[in-house]
């Protein structure tokens, strides 16, 4: 008798379990798009292009076929979704504006990780909100492949704190700092008769203080987060170009793809991966303007392995990231997210110096 009741109980539980599974299965629409992630060398995203319509939910049923990948849509506040090998996850997005959106992998899955990009073409009425403006580097007609080395470099890391109290006497009326390189501002200060008694180091400290005043702890913290999530794997936590992916990228001709210094064969840019930029290289960085750096981030390295981030980051995120890059050159003291230069100095005492790119 007990055996009979046990069998009936198992049948009932089985039926309930089947009903539950059926309910969960029904939650995935029949028209859901199945999206598979593979390392770029094995095909990347499948499919690589998806169609959608304004105001209509787009359901994505996603998985990874090899390693852990991340899925995110560029210029969106939606958090990234991790895709585990063999596990399926479903998410639904709805677009309120037409246009072409880029989805990308957020997990560093290999040297060609940056190639894991796909597009969602959203059709329908309305107009997608335009970008904040035409990128500054385009308005200035900057040549992003032209080297801009600084002919004057400090002998030690400029420290904004050492300039406190001097800025009133050395006020800088420079307009938009984004269009000028640090060495240009340094030369402007050096030419002023009132600064004759200041040493070169003092003037570099003034430049550091000016750059610190042009940002905020909140912007630096945002830039630090973006750098850690998207840049550190190649450029390294301390900006030296020694991230975990650096060795696999250095097989191509030696070049500094971010600031335009190519030391390999002429004409080789864009024909193979190159070593990541060393953001602690003073000669390279101090000769570049913020507009130049933003342009490099937007456009990428044109086939060198440096991704193009234009469709990924918002205008505000781009400038926050550029602000953070300067912390590899200037010591801002206790400002949030600004300890990169201090970390680099500490690390240099225990790590062998790397050859500038």
C-alpha positions in Angstrom: 0.0 0.0 0.0 2.8 2.4 0.9 4.6 1.6 -2.3 1.4 2.4 -4.3 1.0 5.8 -2.5 4.7 6.5 -3.1 4.3 5.8 -6.8 1.2 8.1 -7.0 3.2 10.9 -5.2 6.0 10.6 -7.7 3.5 10.9 -10.6 2.0 14.0 -9.1 5.3 15.6 -8.4 6.5 14.8 -11.9 3.3 16.4 -13.4 3.9 19.5 -11.3 7.5 19.7 -12.3 6.5 19.4 -16.0 4.0 22.2 -15.6 6.6 24.4 -14.0 9.0 23.8 -16.8 6.3 24.5 -19.3 5.6 27.8 -17.7 9.2 28.8 -17.9 9.5 27.7 -21.5 6.4 29.8 -22.4 8.2 32.9 -21.1 10.6 32.7 -24.1 8.8 34.2 -27.1 8.7 32.1 -30.2 10.4 34.9 -32.1 13.3 35.3 -29.7 16.7 35.8 -31.4 19.2 33.1 -30.6 22.6 34.7 -30.1 25.8 32.7 -29.7 29.1 34.0 -28.6 32.4 32.5 -29.8 36.0 33.8 -29.7 36.6 36.2 -32.6 38.9 33.7 -34.4 36.0 31.2 -34.4 33.4 33.6 -35.8 32.5 36.0 -32.9 28.8 36.7 -32.6 26.3 34.6 -34.5 24.3 36.4 -35.9 26.4 39.5 -36.3 23.4 41.7 -37.3 20.0 41.8 -35.7 16.8 43.6 -36.8 14.4 45.2 -34.5 11.6 47.9 -34.5 11.0 50.9 -32.3 8.8 50.2 -29.3 8.7 46.4 -29.9 10.4 44.2 -27.4 13.5 42.3 -28.7 14.1 39.1 -26.8 17.6 37.6 -27.0 18.3 34.1 -25.9 22.1 33.9 -25.5 24.9 31.5 -24.7 28.6 31.0 -25.1 30.0 28.2 -27.2 33.5 28.3 -25.7 34.7 30.7 -22.9 32.9 33.2 -20.7 31.8 36.2 -22.8 29.9 39.4 -21.8 27.1 41.0 -23.7 26.4 44.8 -23.6 24.9 47.4 -25.9 27.0 50.5 -26.5 26.0 53.9 -25.2 23.4 52.2 -23.0 22.8 52.3 -19.3 21.8 48.6 -19.3 24.3 46.5 -17.3 26.4 43.8 -19.1 25.2 40.2 -19.1 27.7 37.4 -18.5 27.4 34.4 -20.9 28.7 31.1 -19.5 29.7 28.2 -21.7 26.7 26.0 -22.4 24.3 28.0 -20.3 21.4 29.9 -21.8 20.2 33.3 -20.5 17.3 35.4 -21.8 17.0 39.2 -21.8 14.6 41.6 -23.5 15.4 45.1 -24.7 13.1 47.8 -26.2 14.4 50.7 -28.3 12.6 54.0 -28.3 14.6 55.5 -31.1 15.6 54.1 -34.6 19.2 53.7 -35.6 22.1 51.3 -35.6 23.3 50.2 -32.2 26.5 48.2 -31.5 26.6 45.2 -29.1 30.0 43.9 -28.0 31.8 41.5 -25.7 32.8 42.9 -22.3 35.0 39.9 -21.2 38.6 39.8 -22.4 38.4 36.5 -24.3 41.5 36.7 -26.4 43.8 39.0 -28.4 41.0 39.6 -30.9 38.4 40.3 -28.3 37.9 43.8 -29.7 36.5 42.2 -32.9 33.5 40.8 -31.1 31.1 43.5 -32.3 27.6 43.2 -33.8 24.9 45.6 -34.8 21.2 45.9 -34.1 19.4 47.9 -36.8 16.3 49.4 -35.3 13.6 50.6 -37.8 10.6 52.7 -37.1 9.3 56.2 -36.7 11.1 58.9 -34.7 14.7 60.1 -34.7 17.5 58.8 -32.7 19.0 61.4 -30.4 22.0 62.9 -32.1 25.5 62.7 -30.6 26.4 65.6 -28.3 28.4 67.1 -31.1 30.8 66.3 -33.9 33.9 64.9 -32.2 36.4 67.6 -31.3 39.3 65.9 -33.2 37.2 66.2 -36.4 36.4 69.8 -35.9 40.1 70.5 -35.3 41.1 68.3 -38.3 43.7 66.5 -36.2 45.8 63.9 -37.9 45.6 60.9 -35.5 48.4 59.1 -37.2 50.9 62.0 -36.8 53.5 61.8 -34.0 53.3 64.6 -31.4 56.3 64.1 -29.1 57.0 66.6 -26.4 60.4 68.3 -26.8 60.4 69.2 -23.1 59.7 66.6 -20.4 59.8 66.8 -16.5 62.5 64.9 -14.7 60.0 63.7 -12.1 56.2 63.3 -11.9 54.6 66.8 -11.7 52.6 67.1 -8.5 49.6 69.4 -8.3 49.9 69.7 -4.5 53.2 71.4 -4.8 51.6 74.2 -6.9 48.9 75.0 -4.3 49.1 78.7 -3.5 51.0 79.6 -6.7 48.1 79.4 -9.2 46.9 82.9 -8.2 50.2 84.3 -9.3 50.5 82.1 -12.3 46.9 82.3 -13.5 46.3 80.5 -16.8 43.9 82.0 -19.3 44.1 79.3 -21.9 40.6 78.7 -23.1 39.7 75.1 -23.8 42.4 72.9 -22.4 41.2 70.0 -24.5 42.7 71.6 -27.6 46.2 72.0 -26.0 48.9 69.6 -25.0 50.5 69.9 -21.6 53.8 71.0 -23.1 52.0 73.8 -25.0 50.6 75.0 -21.7 54.0 74.7 -20.1 55.6 76.8 -22.8 52.8 79.4 -22.3 53.7 79.7 -18.7 57.5 79.7 -19.3 57.1 82.7 -21.7 55.4 84.9 -19.0 57.9 87.4 -17.5 56.2 86.9 -14.1 57.4 83.3 -14.1 61.1 83.9 -14.8 62.0 83.0 -11.2 60.2 79.6 -11.3 62.1 76.4 -12.1 61.0 74.0 -14.8 59.8 71.6 -12.2 57.6 74.3 -10.6 56.1 75.1 -13.9 55.3 71.4 -14.5 53.7 71.3 -11.1 51.5 74.3 -12.2 50.5 72.4 -15.3 49.5 69.4 -13.1 47.4 71.7 -11.0 45.7 73.2 -14.0 44.8 69.8 -15.3 43.5 68.7 -11.9 41.3 71.8 -11.7 39.8 70.9 -15.1 38.3 67.7 -13.8 36.6 66.4 -10.7 36.9 63.4 -8.3 33.6 62.0 -9.8 34.9 62.2 -13.4 38.2 60.6 -12.4 36.4 57.8 -10.6 34.2 57.2 -13.7 37.3 57.2 -15.9 39.1 54.8 -13.6 36.2 52.4 -13.8 36.0 52.6 -17.6 39.7 52.1 -17.8 39.7 49.1 -15.5 36.8 47.4 -17.4 37.9 48.1 -21.0 41.6 49.2 -21.2 43.7 47.6 -18.4 43.8 44.2 -20.0 46.1 45.6 -22.7 47.5 48.8 -21.3 48.0 47.5 -17.7 46.7 48.6 -14.4 49.5 51.1 -14.1 49.3 52.3 -17.7 52.7 50.9 -18.7 51.3 48.9 -21.7 51.9 45.6 -19.8 48.4 44.2 -19.4 47.7 40.5 -19.6 47.0 40.7 -23.4 50.0 42.9 -24.2 52.4 40.0 -25.2 49.9 38.6 -27.7 49.5 42.0 -29.3 53.2 42.9 -29.4 53.9 40.4 -32.2 53.3 43.1 -34.9 55.6 46.1 -35.7 56.5 48.2 -32.7 54.2 51.2 -32.5 52.5 53.5 -30.1 49.0 53.3 -31.5 47.4 55.8 -29.1 49.6 58.8 -29.4 50.8 58.3 -32.9 54.5 57.4 -32.6 55.3 54.5 -35.0 58.8 53.1 -34.6 58.4 50.2 -36.9 58.6 50.0 -40.7 56.9 53.0 -42.5 53.5 52.2 -43.8 53.0 49.3 -41.5 50.3 50.9 -39.4 47.1 49.0 -39.7 48.7 45.8 -40.9 49.0 43.8 -37.7 48.7 44.1 -34.0 51.1 46.4 -32.1 52.3 46.7 -28.5 49.8 48.7 -26.4 50.6 52.3 -25.6 52.6 53.1 -22.5 50.7 55.9 -20.9 53.6 56.6 -18.5 55.8 57.6 -21.4 56.2 61.3 -20.8 57.6 62.3 -24.2 54.6 60.7 -26.0 51.8 61.7 -23.7 52.8 65.3 -22.8 52.8 66.2 -26.5 49.3 65.0 -27.0 46.1 67.1 -26.4 42.9 65.7 -24.8 41.2 66.1 -28.2 43.8 63.9 -29.8 43.5 61.2 -27.1 39.7 61.3 -27.4 40.0 60.9 -31.2 42.2 57.9 -30.8 39.7 56.2 -28.4 36.8 57.0 -30.8 38.6 55.8 -33.9 40.8 53.1 -32.6 44.1 51.9 -34.1 42.8 51.1 -37.6 43.7 47.4 -37.5 46.5 47.6 -34.9 44.5 45.8 -32.2 43.3 49.0 -30.6 39.5 48.8 -30.6 37.3 51.6 -31.9 35.2 52.8 -29.0 33.1 55.5 -30.7 29.9 53.5 -30.8 30.5 52.1 -27.3 31.2 55.1 -25.0 29.0 58.2 -24.6 30.6 61.7 -25.0 30.7 62.1 -21.2 32.4 58.7 -20.8 35.0 59.5 -23.4 36.1 62.7 -21.6 36.0 61.0 -18.2 38.4 58.3 -19.6 40.7 60.9 -21.1 40.8 62.7 -17.8 41.8 59.5 -16.1 44.6 58.9 -18.6 46.3 62.1 -17.4 46.7 60.6 -13.9 49.5 58.4 -15.4 51.4 61.6 -15.9 50.3 63.9 -13.1 50.1 63.3 -9.4 46.8 64.8 -8.3 47.2 63.8 -4.6 44.1 62.5 -2.9 41.6 63.1 -5.7 39.3 60.1 -6.4 40.7 57.8 -9.1 43.9 59.8 -9.4 46.4 57.6 -7.7 47.7 56.1 -11.0 50.9 58.2 -11.1 51.6 57.5 -7.5 51.1 53.7 -8.1 53.4 53.9 -11.2 56.1 55.5 -9.1 55.8 52.9 -6.4 55.8 50.1 -8.9 58.8 51.4 -10.7 60.9 50.7 -7.6 60.1 47.0 -7.8 59.7 46.4 -11.5 62.3 46.7 -14.3 61.8 49.7 -16.5 60.1 48.9 -19.8 61.3 50.2 -23.2 59.1 53.2 -24.3 57.0 52.4 -27.4 
